[in-house]
Amino acid sequence: MKIDIRNIPPEGLFREENIPPEELDPETEMVSLSGPVAVKARIFRIGDILDINAAVSAVLKLNCSRCLCDYSLPLAKAFRCDHRIESGEEEADLTPYVRDELMIDYPVKPLCNDNCKGLCRGCGADLNKGGCSCGATKEKTL
């Protein structure tokens, strides 16, 4: 999301844009985007500072850290940041700010649900879909 600094009116500038995932490069081993990131931003110029108030929304594709299944998680957040205008700079790229704000909210340990049972440590069966046949997950009784 690039902003022409020279054309920001005194009352500020409002921009809406859908940023394709490949422009953000937000993918990790367990997280990717399932589509574009919607950005709405209000930008004000105050001297040599751009004051940016933005809202982003996206759908994350995650891989559960317990059962390894894929699932989706909607993400919506608002953020505010400042961009210092360098001497001679005519265009500001807000894409890095959007990327950083998205990645800050990535779950550290993605779970498809709070009660995910994970995989059997013996045979690898998904315990959310029922038991396993190896018996490694059966409780031992005394």
N, C-alpha and C positions, 0 to 999 in steps of 0.2 A: 504494500500500500504506500504509494509515493505521493507526497504532497508538494505542490509548487509553493514554496515559501513566499514568493513575490506577490501571489494572488490571494493572500488571506485577508479578508476584509476586517475592519475594526470590530464588527459584531461576531467574528469567528466564522469558522467554516464547518459544515456538517458533511461527512462522507460516509457512504455505505458501500461495502465491497465484499465479494465472496473471494477468498484467497484459496487457490488450489493447494492441496497438501504438499505437492512437490516444491512449491515456492517456500514453504516453511521448513521443510526437512525435519519434522518433529518425531520421526519414528525411532523407537527403541526396540529392544528385544521382545518386550511384552506389550507395547502400546503402538498403535498406528491410528490414523484418521480414516473414517469410512467415507468421507466426502469433503467438500470445501468448508472452510471456516468462515462464518458470517461475522463481519466486523461493522460496527456502527461507531463512528468517532466524531467528537466535537473538538476542534482544534482552535486554540486562541494563540495569537502572537503577543507576547509581552516583552518588548525590547528584543534581546537576543535569545529568548526562551520560547519554545513551543510548549504550551500547556495542553496536554492530551487527556481527554476523558473518553474512555472507550468501553464498549461492551462486546464480548465475543461469545459465540456459541458454536459448538461442534459436537460431533458424535465420535467418541473414542471406540476403537476396536481393541479389546483387551484379551489377554490370555490368562486364565485363572491360575494362580500360583499353587493351588492345591490339586485341582482335578485336570488342569491343562486344557479345559474347554475354552472355546472362543465365545465372547459375549460383548454386547454393546453397552455403552454408558454415555448418556447425554451430559454435556458440560456447558454451563453458561455462567459467565462471571463478568463483573465490571471491574475496571482498573483505571488508575490515573498515573501518569508519568510525565516527566519533563524531558525535553530534547533541547540541548544547547546548540544554537545555530553557530556554526563555524564561519569564519571570515570567508566570503565568496561563495558560501553554500547557497544554492538556489532551490534545491530539492531535498526533502527529508524523507527517508525510508522508514516507515513505521513497522515494517514486517518483523524485524528482530524483537521489538517490544511485544508484539502479538505472540510470537513463538515462545518467548520466555514466560509470558503469563500463562500460556497453555501448559507448558511443561512443568511449571511450579505446582499445578494441580493434579499432575499424574499421580495415581495411587502408588505408594511404595511397594505394597504387596497386594496386587489386584486379586479380588475374590468375586466369583460369580454371584455368591450370596453369603450372608453371614454364617449360615449353617452348612456350608459346603463340607462334605465328609472327606473329600480328596480321593486318592488312589490307594488301593491295597498295597502294603509294603512287600507282600509276597508275590502276587501275580500281576499287579498293576491294574486290576479291574476298577472301574469308576464306581465308588461306593454310593454315589448319589443315585445310581440306577439300580441299586439292590446290593445284595451281598456278593461274596466271591466264593469260588469252589475250593480254594486252597486251604482255607481255615486259618490263615495267618492273622486275620482281624477278629476272630472270635475271642471273646473274653474267656480267660481261664477261670474255672471255678475251683475253689479249695474244698 
